[in-house]
Amino acid sequence: MSKRLSNQDADALRHWFALTVGSHANASDIGLRMGRRPLRLLVLVYLALQPSESALLNEVRRACRIEPEKRALAAAVDSLSKAGFVTKVRTRTRSGERELRLTDQGRIAVGTFAQSRHPHPDDCT
């Protein structure tokens, strides 16, 4: 099992997540189209930043600002699940909503991405 993100990596990921989601949302607000948003990576980063490394599908949808009728999130989650980065668990509520959980493989992928987003002091010699 790999370790949790460092505070520096988590801060870098929070910043990246906010900028990425915000830029896509703001572009559509003023009538512009941005290229495809990196939805699978957004899902992984969002889960990694949660204290339990899991979230309900609707929480992910709201955080990534995805309209409920869009199929893009379901396709992204299916892809991540097949690749072994997340697991999908049906909750025990009446609606049977899905909970997404980050796997060890997903945690490693996010950690690698986080480290590529900013230089570490050891790398600046």
C-alpha positions in Angstrom: 0.0 0.0 0.0 1.4 3.4 -0.9 1.5 6.4 1.4 -0.8 9.4 1.3 0.1 12.5 -0.6 2.4 15.0 1.0 1.0 18.3 1.9 3.0 19.9 -0.9 1.6 17.4 -3.4 -1.9 17.8 -2.1 -1.7 21.6 -2.4 -0.4 21.4 -5.9 -3.2 19.0 -6.9 -5.9 21.2 -5.2 -4.6 24.2 -7.2 -4.5 22.2 -10.5 -8.0 20.8 -9.9 -9.5 24.2 -9.2 -7.8 25.8 -12.2 -8.8 23.0 -14.5 -12.5 22.8 -13.5 -12.8 26.5 -13.3 -11.3 27.2 -16.7 -13.7 24.7 -18.4 -16.7 26.1 -16.5 -15.8 29.7 -17.1 -15.3 29.1 -20.8 -18.7 27.6 -21.3 -20.3 30.4 -19.2 -19.1 33.0 -21.8 -19.9 30.9 -24.9 -16.5 29.5 -25.6 -15.7 25.8 -26.1 -12.6 24.4 -24.4 -10.9 21.2 -25.6 -11.9 18.0 -23.9 -11.5 18.3 -20.2 -9.2 15.7 -18.6 -12.1 14.1 -16.8 -10.5 10.8 -15.8 -7.6 12.7 -14.2 -10.0 15.1 -12.5 -11.8 12.1 -11.0 -8.6 10.5 -9.7 -7.3 13.8 -8.3 -10.7 14.6 -6.6 -10.7 11.1 -4.9 -7.1 11.4 -3.8 -7.9 14.7 -2.1 -10.8 13.3 -0.1 -9.9 12.2 3.5 -11.3 8.7 2.8 -10.0 8.6 -0.8 -13.6 7.9 -1.8 -16.7 9.9 -2.8 -20.2 9.4 -4.1 -20.6 9.6 -7.8 -22.9 12.7 -7.5 -20.3 14.5 -5.3 -17.7 13.9 -8.0 -20.2 15.1 -10.6 -20.8 18.4 -8.7 -17.1 18.9 -8.0 -16.2 18.5 -11.7 -19.2 20.6 -12.8 -20.7 17.9 -15.0 -24.3 18.1 -16.0 -26.3 15.1 -14.7 -27.6 14.1 -18.2 -24.1 13.9 -19.7 -22.7 10.4 -20.1 -19.1 11.6 -20.0 -18.6 10.9 -16.3 -20.0 7.4 -16.4 -17.7 6.6 -19.4 -14.7 8.1 -17.5 -15.5 6.1 -14.3 -16.0 2.9 -16.3 -12.6 3.4 -18.0 -10.9 4.1 -14.6 -12.5 1.0 -13.1 -11.4 -1.3 -16.0 -7.9 0.1 -15.7 -7.8 -0.7 -12.0 -7.6 2.9 -10.7 -10.9 3.0 -8.9 -13.5 0.6 -7.6 -17.2 1.2 -7.8 -19.3 0.2 -4.8 -23.1 0.4 -4.6 -24.2 2.2 -1.5 -27.0 0.9 0.8 -29.3 3.8 0.1 -32.6 3.5 -1.7 -31.2 5.1 -4.8 -28.3 2.6 -4.9 -25.9 5.4 -5.7 -22.3 4.4 -6.5 -19.4 5.3 -4.3 -16.0 5.5 -6.0 -12.9 4.5 -4.2 -9.3 5.1 -5.2 -7.2 1.9 -5.5 -3.5 1.5 -4.7 -2.8 1.8 -8.5 -4.9 5.0 -8.7 -3.0 6.4 -5.7 0.3 5.7 -7.4 -0.9 7.3 -10.6 -2.0 10.5 -8.7 1.2 10.6 -6.8 3.2 10.4 -10.0 1.1 13.2 -11.6 1.4 15.4 -8.4 5.2 15.1 -8.4 5.3 16.1 -12.1 3.3 19.3 -11.3 6.0 20.9 -9.2 9.7 20.5 -8.5 10.8 19.0 -5.2 13.7 20.6 -3.4 15.9 17.5 -4.1 15.3 18.0 -7.8 16.6 21.6 -7.8 20.3 21.0 -7.3 
